[in-house]
Amino acid sequence: MTQRRMIVPQGMEAIVERFRYAPGVLVGDTLYVSGQVGRDESLAVIEDRERQFERCFLNIGKVLDAAGFGFADIVELESWFLDFPADLPLFMQVKDRFIKGPVYPTWTGFGVAAFSMPGIVCEVKVTAIRGGGAS
């Protein structure tokens, strides 16, 4: 049986303690990263949209790194937006700083009515496979 291991990067302990979910779960060579939002380690939401999008990816990067993965290992990306599709152009600019080709992950985007905390405008979830990136 494949072992599951919870991935909790330094600075994300409050997520587990307060909300009772894992930032990431590693199963074999596959890492499932919970939806990350633009908030800092104290769980304060970043107000500026561009910085909030950046923080989503920085938080994803922390989970990837804690499990020994990188952005190139991402094979699937899902994103949810409060203002969809208006936020897509700015989001794509930020995403492209972190997700590089030539092999891109699959990507699905959704518009939603609300998030779990006031001020959140986007949430991003990824699945990564060790060595899943472009060769």
N, CA, C and O atoms as CSV, one atom per row, in Angstrom:
chain,resi,resn,atom,element,x,y,z
A,1,MET,N,N,0.841,-1.188,0.000
A,1,MET,CA,C,0.000,0.000,0.000
A,1,MET,C,C,0.885,1.250,0.000
A,1,MET,O,O,1.849,1.332,0.761
A,2,THR,N,N,0.561,2.198,-0.836
A,2,THR,CA,C,1.305,3.442,-0.922
A,2,THR,C,C,1.031,4.300,0.301
A,2,THR,O,O,-0.117,4.484,0.706
A,3,GLN,N,N,2.092,4.816,0.875
A,3,GLN,CA,C,1.982,5.666,2.064
A,3,GLN,C,C,1.584,7.095,1.687
A,3,GLN,O,O,2.015,7.623,0.662
A,4,ARG,N,N,0.769,7.696,2.518
A,4,ARG,CA,C,0.436,9.121,2.373
A,4,ARG,C,C,1.216,9.876,3.429
A,4,ARG,O,O,1.313,9.443,4.577
A,5,ARG,N,N,1.781,11.031,3.022
A,5,ARG,CA,C,2.520,11.865,3.972
A,5,ARG,C,C,2.022,13.300,3.848
A,5,ARG,O,O,1.976,13.862,2.754
A,6,MET,N,N,1.655,13.878,4.976
A,6,MET,CA,C,1.199,15.261,4.985
A,6,MET,C,C,2.413,16.178,4.853
A,6,MET,O,O,3.422,15.979,5.529
A,7,ILE,N,N,2.314,17.177,3.988
A,7,ILE,CA,C,3.389,18.145,3.766
A,7,ILE,C,C,2.949,19.473,4.375
A,7,ILE,O,O,1.963,20.074,3.947
A,8,VAL,N,N,3.699,19.917,5.381
A,8,VAL,CA,C,3.397,21.182,6.057
A,8,VAL,C,C,4.682,22.016,6.097
A,8,VAL,O,O,5.507,21.829,6.991
A,9,PRO,N,N,4.859,22.929,5.144
A,9,PRO,CA,C,6.057,23.763,5.139
A,9,PRO,C,C,6.111,24.668,6.377
A,9,PRO,O,O,5.087,25.009,6.970
A,10,GLN,N,N,7.321,25.036,6.737
A,10,GLN,CA,C,7.503,25.980,7.829
A,10,GLN,C,C,6.713,27.251,7.510
A,10,GLN,O,O,6.801,27.785,6.404
A,11,GLY,N,N,5.950,27.724,8.478
A,11,GLY,CA,C,5.132,28.917,8.302
A,11,GLY,C,C,3.698,28.604,7.923
A,11,GLY,O,O,2.863,29.508,7.898
A,12,MET,N,N,3.388,27.343,7.626
A,12,MET,CA,C,2.014,26.967,7.281
A,12,MET,C,C,1.357,26.101,8.357
A,12,MET,O,O,0.293,25.524,8.133
A,13,GLU,N,N,1.984,26.015,9.502
A,13,GLU,CA,C,1.429,25.212,10.585
A,13,GLU,C,C,0.054,25.705,11.017
A,13,GLU,O,O,-0.790,24.907,11.427
A,14,ALA,N,N,-0.178,27.012,10.929
A,14,ALA,CA,C,-1.463,27.584,11.355
A,14,ALA,C,C,-2.623,27.063,10.510
A,14,ALA,O,O,-3.750,26.963,10.994
A,15,ILE,N,N,-2.349,26.734,9.251
A,15,ILE,CA,C,-3.399,26.187,8.388
A,15,ILE,C,C,-3.907,24.865,8.954
A,15,ILE,O,O,-5.113,24.629,9.028
A,16,VAL,N,N,-2.970,24.008,9.353
A,16,VAL,CA,C,-3.339,22.705,9.909
A,16,VAL,C,C,-4.046,22.899,11.246
A,16,VAL,O,O,-5.092,22.299,11.492
A,17,GLU,N,N,-3.476,23.736,12.105
A,17,GLU,CA,C,-4.028,23.944,13.446
A,17,GLU,C,C,-5.398,24.615,13.406
A,17,GLU,O,O,-6.309,24.205,14.126
A,18,ARG,N,N,-5.550,25.631,12.580
A,18,ARG,CA,C,-6.792,26.416,12.576
A,18,ARG,C,C,-7.881,25.806,11.691
A,18,ARG,O,O,-9.052,25.794,12.070
A,19,PHE,N,N,-7.502,25.299,10.517
A,19,PHE,CA,C,-8.506,24.849,9.550
A,19,PHE,C,C,-8.552,23.334,9.368
A,19,PHE,O,O,-9.460,22.816,8.718
A,20,ARG,N,N,-7.582,22.621,9.936
A,20,ARG,CA,C,-7.561,21.152,9.903
A,20,ARG,C,C,-7.488,20.562,8.492
A,20,ARG,O,O,-8.228,19.636,8.161
A,21,TYR,N,N,-6.592,21.103,7.670
A,21,TYR,CA,C,-6.309,20.471,6.385
A,21,TYR,C,C,-4.819,20.590,6.095
A,21,TYR,O,O,-4.129,21.454,6.635
A,22,ALA,N,N,-4.348,19.711,5.239
A,22,ALA,CA,C,-2.931,19.681,4.878
A,22,ALA,C,C,-2.653,20.609,3.715
A,22,ALA,O,O,-3.405,20.600,2.740
A,23,PRO,N,N,-1.593,21.416,3.781
A,23,PRO,CA,C,-1.198,22.199,2.618
A,23,PRO,C,C,-0.861,21.298,1.431
A,23,PRO,O,O,-1.093,21.669,0.281
A,24,GLY,N,N,-0.321,20.127,1.710
A,24,GLY,CA,C,-0.014,19.170,0.660
A,24,GLY,C,C,-0.072,17.751,1.191
A,24,GLY,O,O,0.120,17.515,2.384
A,25,VAL,N,N,-0.338,16.813,0.300
A,25,VAL,CA,C,-0.291,15.386,0.634
A,25,VAL,C,C,0.513,14.693,-0.455
A,25,VAL,O,O,0.207,14.808,-1.642
A,26,LEU,N,N,1.550,13.970,-0.030
A,26,LEU,CA,C,2.409,13.230,-0.941
A,26,LEU,C,C,2.000,11.764,-0.923
A,26,LEU,O,O,1.974,11.128,0.131
A,27,VAL,N,N,1.683,11.239,-2.094
A,27,VAL,CA,C,1.324,9.835,-2.261
A,27,VAL,C,C,2.239,9.280,-3.352
A,27,VAL,O,O,2.063,9.589,-4.531
A,28,GLY,N,N,3.204,8.471,-2.962
A,28,GLY,CA,C,4.183,7.981,-3.934
A,28,GLY,C,C,4.944,9.150,-4.527
A,28,GLY,O,O,5.539,9.942,-3.796
A,29,ASP,N,N,4.930,9.263,-5.843
A,29,ASP,CA,C,5.606,10.365,-6.536
A,29,ASP,C,C,4.653,11.480,-6.941
A,29,ASP,O,O,5.007,12.341,-7.747
A,30,THR,N,N,3.436,11.469,-6.381
A,30,THR,CA,C,2.437,12.485,-6.716
A,30,THR,C,C,2.170,13.369,-5.501
A,30,THR,O,O,1.924,12.879,-4.398
A,31,LEU,N,N,2.224,14.672,-5.724
A,31,LEU,CA,C,1.963,15.654,-4.674
A,31,LEU,C,C,0.675,16.397,-5.000
A,31,LEU,O,O,0.535,16.976,-6.078
A,32,TYR,N,N,-0.258,16.374,-4.062
A,32,TYR,CA,C,-1.512,17.107,-4.181
A,32,TYR,C,C,-1.396,18.342,-3.292
A,32,TYR,O,O,-1.252,18.227,-2.075
A,33,VAL,N,N,-1.460,19.521,-3.904
A,33,VAL,CA,C,-1.325,20.774,-3.154
A,33,VAL,C,C,-2.702,21.395,-3.006
A,33,VAL,O,O,-3.383,21.673,-3.993
A,34,SER,N,N,-3.103,21.610,-1.754
A,34,SER,CA,C,-4.391,22.249,-1.480
A,34,SER,C,C,-4.449,23.622,-2.106
A,34,SER,O,O,-3.420,24.251,-2.352
A,35,GLY,N,N,-5.660,24.083,-2.362
A,35,GLY,CA,C,-5.837,25.414,-2.902
A,35,GLY,C,C,-5.123,26.449,-2.044
A,35,GLY,O,O,-5.346,26.529,-0.836
A,36,GLN,N,N,-4.265,27.236,-2.674
A,36,GLN,CA,C,-3.518,28.276,-1.969
A,36,GLN,C,C,-4.081,29.631,-2.358
A,36,GLN,O,O,-4.447,29.868,-3.509
A,37,VAL,N,N,-4.140,30.508,-1.375
A,37,VAL,CA,C,-4.659,31.851,-1.587
A,37,VAL,C,C,-3.587,32.864,-1.261
A,37,VAL,O,O,-2.522,32.518,-0.752
A,38,GLY,N,N,-3.876,34.121,-1.559
A,38,GLY,CA,C,-2.916,35.195,-1.348
A,38,GLY,C,C,-2.956,35.745,0.060
A,38,GLY,O,O,-3.404,36.868,0.293
A,39,ARG,N,N,-2.480,34.937,1.000
A,39,ARG,CA,C,-2.368,35.411,2.387
A,39,ARG,C,C,-0.989,35.062,2.907
A,39,ARG,O,O,-0.337,34.137,2.423
A,40,ASP,N,N,-0.556,35.825,3.906
A,40,ASP,CA,C,0.775,35.621,4.454
A,40,ASP,C,C,0.746,34.565,5.559
A,40,ASP,O,O,-0.285,33.940,5.807
A,41,GLU,N,N,1.886,34.377,6.216
A,41,GLU,CA,C,1.996,33.334,7.241
A,41,GLU,C,C,1.093,33.571,8.443
A,41,GLU,O,O,0.750,32.629,9.158
A,42,SER,N,N,0.706,34.820,8.671
A,42,SER,CA,C,-0.213,35.106,9.778
A,42,SER,C,C,-1.670,34.978,9.334
A,42,SER,O,O,-2.586,35.289,10.095
A,43,LEU,N,N,-1.879,34.517,8.098
A,43,LEU,CA,C,-3.190,34.323,7.472
A,43,LEU,C,C,-3.883,35.629,7.098
A,43,LEU,O,O,-5.089,35.650,6.854
A,44,ALA,N,N,-3.108,36.728,7.052
A,44,ALA,CA,C,-3.643,38.014,6.607
A,44,ALA,C,C,-3.681,38.030,5.078
A,44,ALA,O,O,-2.699,37.680,4.423
A,45,VAL,N,N,-4.813,38.435,4.521
A,45,VAL,CA,C,-4.996,38.471,3.071
A,45,VAL,C,C,-4.249,39.675,2.488
A,45,VAL,O,O,-4.342,40.784,3.013
A,46,ILE,N,N,-3.509,39.446,1.400
A,46,ILE,CA,C,-2.805,40.505,0.678
A,46,ILE,C,C,-3.857,41.283,-0.121
A,46,ILE,O,O,-4.659,40.678,-0.832
A,47,GLU,N,N,-3.861,42.600,-0.014
A,47,GLU,CA,C,-4.912,43.393,-0.650
A,47,GLU,C,C,-4.699,43.618,-2.150
A,47,GLU,O,O,-5.646,43.504,-2.929
A,48,ASP,N,N,-3.486,43.932,-2.555
A,48,ASP,CA,C,-3.197,44.210,-3.965
A,48,ASP,C,C,-3.380,42.937,-4.799
A,48,ASP,O,O,-2.836,41.888,-4.456
A,49,ARG,N,N,-4.142,43.027,-5.885
A,49,ARG,CA,C,-4.460,41.845,-6.697
A,49,ARG,C,C,-3.229,41.137,-7.239
A,49,ARG,O,O,-3.101,39.921,-7.096
A,50,GLU,N,N,-2.326,41.879,-7.857
A,50,GLU,CA,C,-1.131,41.259,-8.422
A,50,GLU,C,C,-0.306,40.572,-7.337
A,50,GLU,O,O,0.156,39.446,-7.520
A,51,ARG,N,N,-0.124,41.248,-6.219
A,51,ARG,CA,C,0.630,40.656,-5.107
A,51,ARG,C,C,-0.109,39.453,-4.523
A,51,ARG,O,O,0.521,38.498,-4.069
A,52,GLN,N,N,-1.451,39.495,-4.532
A,52,GLN,CA,C,-2.217,38.356,-4.041
A,52,GLN,C,C,-2.013,37.141,-4.955
A,52,GLN,O,O,-1.846,36.021,-4.473
A,53,PHE,N,N,-2.029,37.367,-6.275
A,53,PHE,CA,C,-1.774,36.276,-7.215
A,53,PHE,C,C,-0.361,35.720,-7.007
A,53,PHE,O,O,-0.164,34.505,-6.980
A,54,GLU,N,N,0.624,36.621,-6.859
A,54,GLU,CA,C,2.001,36.190,-6.613
A,54,GLU,C,C,2.088,35.337,-5.359
A,54,GLU,O,O,2.767,34.311,-5.336
A,55,ARG,N,N,1.395,35.771,-4.325
A,55,ARG,CA,C,1.449,35.048,-3.053
A,55,ARG,C,C,0.846,33.652,-3.190
A,55,ARG,O,O,1.325,32.714,-2.554
A,56,CYS,N,N,-0.198,33.495,-4.010
A,56,CYS,CA,C,-0.740,32.158,-4.277
A,56,CYS,C,C,0.380,31.250,-4.769
A,56,CYS,O,O,0.546,30.137,-4.270
A,57,PHE,N,N,1.146,31.722,-5.743
A,57,PHE,CA,C,2.203,30.907,-6.322
A,57,PHE,C,C,3.396,30.746,-5.375
A,57,PHE,O,O,4.027,29.689,-5.351
A,58,LEU,N,N,3.706,31.777,-4.602
A,58,LEU,CA,C,4.773,31.636,-3.605
A,58,LEU,C,C,4.391,30.581,-2.570
A,58,LEU,O,O,5.234,29.790,-2.147
A,59,ASN,N,N,3.120,30.567,-2.161
A,59,ASN,CA,C,2.659,29.567,-1.197
A,59,ASN,C,C,2.692,28.166,-1.809
A,59,ASN,O,O,3.064,27.203,-1.139
A,60,ILE,N,N,2.308,28.053,-3.068
A,60,ILE,CA,C,2.419,26.771,-3.768
A,60,ILE,C,C,3.885,26.335,-3.789
A,60,ILE,O,O,4.201,25.171,-3.540
A,61,GLY,N,N,4.767,27.275,-4.088
A,61,GLY,CA,C,6.199,26.978,-4.131
A,61,GLY,C,C,6.730,26.450,-2.812
A,61,GLY,O,O,7.596,25.576,-2.803
A,62,LYS,N,N,6.228,26.962,-1.698
A,62,LYS,CA,C,6.651,26.473,-0.383
A,62,LYS,C,C,6.270,25.003,-0.197
A,62,LYS,O,O,7.057,24.209,0.319
A,63,VAL,N,N,5.060,24.652,-0.622
A,63,VAL,CA,C,4.608,23.263,-0.480
A,63,VAL,C,C,5.416,22.364,-1.411
A,63,VAL,O,O,5.875,21.296,-1.003
A,64,LEU,N,N,5.592,22.793,-2.661
A,64,LEU,CA,C,6.394,22.014,-3.606
A,64,LEU,C,C,7.798,21.773,-3.045
A,64,LEU,O,O,8.285,20.642,-3.036
A,65,ASP,N,N,8.432,22.830,-2.586
A,65,ASP,CA,C,9.801,22.751,-2.087
A,65,ASP,C,C,9.898,21.829,-0.869
A,65,ASP,O,O,10.839,21.044,-0.756
A,66,ALA,N,N,8.935,21.925,0.032
A,66,ALA,CA,C,8.955,21.105,1.251
A,66,ALA,C,C,8.875,19.616,0.932
A,66,ALA,O,O,9.312,18.783,1.725
A,67,ALA,N,N,8.320,19.287,-0.224
A,67,ALA,CA,C,8.196,17.887,-0.630
A,67,ALA,C,C,9.283,17.471,-1.627
A,67,ALA,O,O,9.301,16.330,-2.089
A,68,GLY,N,N,10.184,18.396,-1.957
A,68,GLY,CA,C,11.253,18.082,-2.899
A,68,GLY,C,C,10.840,18.185,-4.358
A,68,GLY,O,O,11.419,17.516,-5.214
A,69,PHE,N,N,9.857,19.006,-4.650
A,69,PHE,CA,C,9.355,19.211,-6.009
A,69,PHE,C,C,9.662,20.639,-6.448
A,69,PHE,O,O,10.105,21.467,-5.651
A,70,GLY,N,N,9.419,20.915,-7.733
A,70,GLY,CA,C,9.547,22.256,-8.271
A,70,GLY,C,C,8.359,22.580,-9.155
A,70,GLY,O,O,7.525,21.714,-9.420
A,71,PHE,N,N,8.275,23.809,-9.609
A,71,PHE,CA,C,7.168,24.221,-10.481
A,71,PHE,C,C,7.124,23.411,-11.775
A,71,PHE,O,O,6.046,23.202,-12.333
A,72,ALA,N,N,8.271,22.954,-12.255
A,72,ALA,CA,C,8.302,22.160,-13.494
A,72,ALA,C,C,7.622,20.801,-13.328
A,72,ALA,O,O,7.285,20.154,-14.320
A,73,ASP,N,N,7.418,20.364,-12.079
A,73,ASP,CA,C,6.766,19.079,-11.816
A,73,ASP,C,C,5.244,19.162,-11.834
A,73,ASP,O,O,4.570,18.135,-11.766
A,74,ILE,N,N,4.696,20.370,-11.924
A,74,ILE,CA,C,3.241,20.538,-11.929
A,74,ILE,C,C,2.659,20.002,-13.227
A,74,ILE,O,O,3.103,20.361,-14.317
A,75,VAL,N,N,1.652,19.129,-13.093
A,75,VAL,CA,C,0.989,18.564,-14.276
A,75,VAL,C,C,-0.452,19.042,-14.402
A,75,VAL,O,O,-1.051,18.929,-15.472
A,76,GLU,N,N,-1.012,19.576,-13.319
A,76,GLU,CA,C,-2.386,20.067,-13.362
A,76,GLU,C,C,-2.510,21.297,-12.479
A,76,GLU,O,O,-1.987,21.330,-11.365
A,77,LEU,N,N,-3.208,22.307,-12.986
A,77,LEU,CA,C,-3.436,23.551,-12.264
A,77,LEU,C,C,-4.923,23.875,-12.357
A,77,LEU,O,O,-5.513,23.811,-13.435
A,78,GLU,N,N,-5.520,24.221,-11.231
A,78,GLU,CA,C,-6.903,24.699,-11.198
A,78,GLU,C,C,-6.903,26.041,-10.486
A,78,GLU,O,O,-6.199,26.231,-9.495
A,79,SER,N,N,-7.701,26.970,-11.003
A,79,SER,CA,C,-7.776,28.290,-10.371
A,79,SER,C,C,-9.224,28.750,-10.323
A,79,SER,O,O,-10.012,28.498,-11.235
A,80,TRP,N,N,-9.545,29.419,-9.250
A,80,TRP,CA,C,-10.891,29.959,-9.034
A,80,TRP,C,C,-10.752,31.465,-8.846
A,80,TRP,O,O,-9.827,31.931,-8.180
A,81,PHE,N,N,-11.679,32.226,-9.439
A,81,PHE,CA,C,-11.598,33.686,-9.422
A,81,PHE,C,C,-12.918,34.296,-8.973
A,81,PHE,O,O,-13.994,33.812,-9.324
A,82,LEU,N,N,-12.819,35.354,-8.200
A,82,LEU,CA,C,-13.990,36.113,-7.802
A,82,LEU,C,C,-14.472,36.980,-8.966
A,82,LEU,O,O,-15.676,37.160,-9.148
A,83,ASP,N,N,-13.537,37.515,-9.754
A,83,ASP,CA,C,-13.890,38.373,-10.889
A,83,ASP,C,C,-13.390,37.712,-12.178
A,83,ASP,O,O,-12.332,38.052,-12.708
A,84,PHE,N,N,-14.179,36.770,-12.652
A,84,PHE,CA,C,-13.805,35.950,-13.807
A,84,PHE,C,C,-14.682,36.316,-14.986
A,84,PHE,O,O,-15.901,36.359,-14.824
A,85,PRO,N,N,-14.144,36.578,-16.147
A,85,PRO,CA,C,-12.766,36.402,-16.602
A,85,PRO,C,C,-11.907,37.660,-16.532
A,85,PRO,O,O,-10.793,37.666,-17.054
A,86,ALA,N,N,-12.392,38.714,-15.905
A,86,ALA,CA,C,-11.652,39.984,-15.893
A,86,ALA,C,C,-10.242,39.851,-15.316
A,86,ALA,O,O,-9.327,40.548,-15.756
A,87,ASP,N,N,-10.057,38.960,-14.330
A,87,ASP,CA,C,-8.740,38.816,-13.706
A,87,ASP,C,C,-7.771,37.944,-14.498
A,87,ASP,O,O,-6.595,37.860,-14.144
A,88,LEU,N,N,-8.235,37.299,-15.552
A,88,LEU,CA,C,-7.371,36.375,-16.299
A,88,LEU,C,C,-6.091,37.005,-16.860
A,88,LEU,O,O,-5.021,36.420,-16.694
A,89,PRO,N,N,-6.150,38.167,-17.516
A,89,PRO,CA,C,-4.905,38.716,-18.087
A,89,PRO,C,C,-3.818,38.951,-17.036
A,89,PRO,O,O,-2.666,38.576,-17.256
A,90,LEU,N,N,-4.160,39.559,-15.905
A,90,LEU,CA,C,-3.165,39.794,-14.859
A,90,LEU,C,C,-2.710,38.477,-14.238
A,90,LEU,O,O,-1.520,38.281,-13.992
A,91,PHE,N,N,-3.649,37.585,-13.989
A,91,PHE,CA,C,-3.296,36.287,-13.421
A,91,PHE,C,C,-2.321,35.551,-14.338
A,91,PHE,O,O,-1.342,34.974,-13.865
A,92,MET,N,N,-2.582,35.569,-15.644
A,92,MET,CA,C,-1.705,34.868,-16.588
A,92,MET,C,C,-0.298,35.456,-16.594
A,92,MET,O,O,0.678,34.719,-16.728
A,93,GLN,N,N,-0.183,36.777,-16.449
A,93,GLN,CA,C,1.137,37.399,-16.370
A,93,GLN,C,C,1.902,36.871,-15.156
A,93,GLN,O,O,3.086,36.548,-15.247
A,94,VAL,N,N,1.206,36.789,-14.019
A,94,VAL,CA,C,1.853,36.297,-12.798
A,94,VAL,C,C,2.161,34.806,-12.928
A,94,VAL,O,O,3.261,34.366,-12.594
A,95,LYS,N,N,1.194,34.033,-13.413
A,95,LYS,CA,C,1.384,32.578,-13.578
A,95,LYS,C,C,2.621,32.292,-14.418
A,95,LYS,O,O,3.393,31.385,-14.107
A,96,ASP,N,N,2.806,33.067,-15.483
A,96,ASP,CA,C,3.920,32.833,-16.398
A,96,ASP,C,C,5.281,33.109,-15.767
A,96,ASP,O,O,6.300,32.682,-16.309
A,97,ARG,N,N,5.320,33.798,-14.659
A,97,ARG,CA,C,6.581,34.003,-13.935
A,97,ARG,C,C,7.016,32.721,-13.217
A,97,ARG,O,O,8.198,32.531,-12.930
A,98,PHE,N,N,6.059,31.858,-12.935
A,98,PHE,CA,C,6.321,30.643,-12.163
A,98,PHE,C,C,6.238,29.375,-12.999
A,98,PHE,O,O,7.031,28.453,-12.804
A,99,ILE,N,N,5.292,29.315,-13.925
A,99,ILE,CA,C,5.064,28.129,-14.754
A,99,ILE,C,C,5.696,28.386,-16.115
A,99,ILE,O,O,5.227,29.235,-16.872
A,100,LYS,N,N,6.745,27.661,-16.422
A,100,LYS,CA,C,7.498,27.851,-17.672
A,100,LYS,C,C,7.280,26.668,-18.604
A,100,LYS,O,O,7.040,25.552,-18.143
A,101,GLY,N,N,7.361,26.901,-19.908
A,101,GLY,CA,C,7.265,25.831,-20.895
A,101,GLY,C,C,8.600,25.144,-21.046
A,101,GLY,O,O,9.507,25.392,-20.252
A,102,PRO,N,N,8.747,24.304,-22.021
A,102,PRO,CA,C,7.859,24.171,-23.169
A,102,PRO,C,C,6.674,23.234,-22.925
A,102,PRO,O,O,5.727,23.229,-23.711
A,103,VAL,N,N,6.711,22.437,-21.844
A,103,VAL,CA,C,5.575,21.568,-21.538
A,103,VAL,C,C,4.814,22.198,-20.381
A,103,VAL,O,O,5.337,22.326,-19.274
A,104,TYR,N,N,3.578,22.588,-20.648
A,104,TYR,CA,C,2.753,23.251,-19.639
A,104,TYR,C,C,1.810,22.249,-18.980
A,104,TYR,O,O,1.479,21.221,-19.570
A,105,PRO,N,N,1.376,22.554,-17.748
A,105,PRO,CA,C,0.378,21.687,-17.118
A,105,PRO,C,C,-1.005,21.928,-17.730
A,105,PRO,O,O,-1.225,22.927,-18.415
A,106,THR,N,N,-1.922,21.012,-17.475
A,106,THR,CA,C,-3.308,21.290,-17.820
A,106,THR,C,C,-3.766,22.424,-16.904
A,106,THR,O,O,-3.200,22.631,-15.830
A,107,TRP,N,N,-4.796,23.156,-17.335
A,107,TRP,CA,C,-5.260,24.289,-16.525
A,107,TRP,C,C,-6.755,24.440,-16.713
A,107,TRP,O,O,-7.254,24.457,-17.838
A,108,THR,N,N,-7.461,24.548,-15.606
A,108,THR,CA,C,-8.887,24.802,-15.609
A,108,THR,C,C,-9.159,25.994,-14.704
A,108,THR,O,O,-8.683,26.039,-13.570
A,109,GLY,N,N,-9.932,26.968,-15.209
A,109,GLY,CA,C,-10.273,28.150,-14.424
A,109,GLY,C,C,-11.768,28.243,-14.219
A,109,GLY,O,O,-12.550,27.870,-15.094
A,110,PHE,N,N,-12.163,28.740,-13.064
A,110,PHE,CA,C,-13.568,28.847,-12.688
A,110,PHE,C,C,-13.864,30.231,-12.120
A,110,PHE,O,O,-12.986,30.870,-11.541
A,111,GLY,N,N,-15.079,30.684,-12.285
A,111,GLY,CA,C,-15.572,31.861,-11.582
A,111,GLY,C,C,-16.409,31.400,-10.405
A,111,GLY,O,O,-17.188,30.456,-10.530
A,112,VAL,N,N,-16.257,32.054,-9.261
A,112,VAL,CA,C,-17.005,31.692,-8.057
A,112,VAL,C,C,-17.650,32.931,-7.445
A,112,VAL,O,O,-17.283,34.059,-7.775
A,113,ALA,N,N,-18.604,32.713,-6.559
A,113,ALA,CA,C,-19.326,33.813,-5.923
A,113,ALA,C,C,-18.621,34.342,-4.676
A,113,ALA,O,O,-18.769,35.518,-4.342
A,114,ALA,N,N,-17.857,33.495,-3.981
A,114,ALA,CA,C,-17.216,33.918,-2.737
A,114,ALA,C,C,-16.129,32.925,-2.343
A,114,ALA,O,O,-16.084,31.800,-2.843
A,115,PHE,N,N,-15.247,33.362,-1.433
A,115,PHE,CA,C,-14.217,32.517,-0.852
A,115,PHE,C,C,-14.398,32.450,0.653
A,115,PHE,O,O,-15.284,33.097,1.211
A,116,SER,N,N,-13.559,31.669,1.303
A,116,SER,CA,C,-13.698,31.420,2.738
A,116,SER,C,C,-13.331,32.608,3.625
A,116,SER,O,O,-13.732,32.652,4.788
A,117,MET,N,N,-12.583,33.560,3.100
A,117,MET,CA,C,-12.178,34.735,3.885
A,117,MET,C,C,-12.425,35.996,3.063
A,117,MET,O,O,-12.205,35.998,1.852
A,118,PRO,N,N,-12.874,37.052,3.702
A,118,PRO,CA,C,-13.070,38.315,2.976
A,118,PRO,C,C,-11.757,38.801,2.364
A,118,PRO,O,O,-10.694,38.674,2.972
A,119,GLY,N,N,-11.842,39.357,1.160
A,119,GLY,CA,C,-10.671,39.919,0.496
A,119,GLY,C,C,-9.967,38.976,-0.458
A,119,GLY,O,O,-9.197,39.426,-1.307
A,120,ILE,N,N,-10.209,37.679,-0.341
A,120,ILE,CA,C,-9.579,36.726,-1.258
A,120,ILE,C,C,-10.241,36.852,-2.621
A,120,ILE,O,O,-11.468,36.856,-2.724
A,121,VAL,N,N,-9.422,36.956,-3.673
A,121,VAL,CA,C,-9.951,37.097,-5.035
A,121,VAL,C,C,-9.603,35.906,-5.923
A,121,VAL,O,O,-10.100,35.799,-7.044
A,122,CYS,N,N,-8.741,35.002,-5.419
A,122,CYS,CA,C,-8.292,33.885,-6.243
A,122,CYS,C,C,-7.796,32.752,-5.356
A,122,CYS,O,O,-7.276,32.986,-4.265
A,123,GLU,N,N,-7.962,31.530,-5.833
A,123,GLU,CA,C,-7.394,30.358,-5.178
A,123,GLU,C,C,-6.816,29.464,-6.264
A,123,GLU,O,O,-7.406,29.315,-7.334
A,124,VAL,N,N,-5.655,28.866,-5.985
A,124,VAL,CA,C,-4.967,28.047,-6.978
A,124,VAL,C,C,-4.563,26.720,-6.343
A,124,VAL,O,O,-3.980,26.685,-5.259
A,125,LYS,N,N,-4.881,25.636,-7.035
A,125,LYS,CA,C,-4.591,24.273,-6.582
A,125,LYS,C,C,-3.789,23.582,-7.671
A,125,LYS,O,O,-4.052,23.776,-8.858
A,126,VAL,N,N,-2.799,22.766,-7.267
A,126,VAL,CA,C,-2.010,22.042,-8.261
A,126,VAL,C,C,-1.799,20.589,-7.853
A,126,VAL,O,O,-1.907,20.216,-6.685
A,127,THR,N,N,-1.495,19.791,-8.864
A,127,THR,CA,C,-1.027,18.416,-8.676
A,127,THR,C,C,0.312,18.330,-9.390
A,127,THR,O,O,0.461,18.800,-10.517
A,128,ALA,N,N,1.278,17.726,-8.723
A,128,ALA,CA,C,2.619,17.595,-9.303
A,128,ALA,C,C,3.066,16.141,-9.233
A,128,ALA,O,O,2.726,15.416,-8.298
A,129,ILE,N,N,3.825,15.732,-10.229
A,129,ILE,CA,C,4.409,14.398,-10.264
A,129,ILE,C,C,5.921,14.558,-10.326
A,129,ILE,O,O,6.452,15.272,-11.176
A,130,ARG,N,N,6.605,13.881,-9.408
A,130,ARG,CA,C,8.062,13.993,-9.378
A,130,ARG,C,C,8.628,13.619,-10.749
A,130,ARG,O,O,8.357,12.540,-11.277
A,131,GLY,N,N,9.412,14.524,-11.305
A,131,GLY,CA,C,9.968,14.291,-12.632
A,131,GLY,C,C,8.967,14.521,-13.741
A,131,GLY,O,O,9.220,14.155,-14.889
A,132,GLY,N,N,7.822,15.126,-13.415
A,132,GLY,CA,C,6.774,15.338,-14.413
A,132,GLY,C,C,7.028,16.494,-15.349
A,132,GLY,O,O,6.302,16.686,-16.324
A,133,GLY,N,N,8.068,17.274,-15.051
A,133,GLY,CA,C,8.357,18.439,-15.868
A,133,GLY,C,C,9.018,18.093,-17.190
A,133,GLY,O,O,9.349,16.942,-17.472
A,134,ALA,N,N,9.192,19.115,-17.971
A,134,ALA,CA,C,9.836,18.947,-19.291
A,134,ALA,C,C,11.257,18.487,-19.130
A,134,ALA,O,O,11.950,18.900,-18.201
A,135,SER,N,N,11.692,17.640,-20.021
A,135,SER,CA,C,13.081,17.136,-19.986
A,135,SER,C,C,13.973,18.040,-20.794
A,135,SER,O,O,15.175,17.793,-20.893
